[in-house]
């Protein structure tokens, strides 16, 4: 596990890793490499996405297939590439 608060938006709050999201606030977080299928990621603004597949994994990056929890525009699943050590906010199934 890689938990280094080397970014101005990464901190430890009450001993737990947390990241600042724009228009939302502080959220608990974990490195992208720790997310599994079925987990939820939270983004700026507070929207959440569900991990429906891990498409590709290398030593430095991971490609996730994600779908929105609430999808008013019906854009369907999409892929997002993240650095493995990047902190990502932990989301929920509700907005």
Rosetta blueprint (number, residue, H / E / L):
1 X L
2 X L
3 X L
4 X L
5 X L
6 X L
7 X L
8 X L
9 X L
10 X E
11 X E
12 X E
13 X E
14 X L
15 X L
16 X E
17 X E
18 X E
19 X E
20 X E
21 X E
22 X L
23 X L
24 X L
25 X E
26 X E
27 X E
28 X E
29 X E
30 X E
31 X E
32 X H
33 X H
34 X H
35 X L
36 X L
37 X L
38 X L
39 X L
40 X E
41 X E
42 X E
43 X L
44 X H
45 X H
46 X H
47 X L
48 X E
49 X E
50 X E
51 X E
52 X E
53 X E
54 X E
55 X E
56 X E
57 X E
58 X L
59 X L
60 X L
61 X E
62 X E
63 X E
64 X E
65 X E
66 X E
67 X E
68 X E
69 X L
70 X L
71 X L
72 X L
73 X L
74 X L
75 X L
76 X L
77 X L
78 X E
79 X E
80 X E
81 X E
82 X E
83 X E
84 X L
85 X L
86 X L
87 X E
88 X E
89 X E
90 X E
91 X L
92 X L
93 X L
94 X L
95 X L
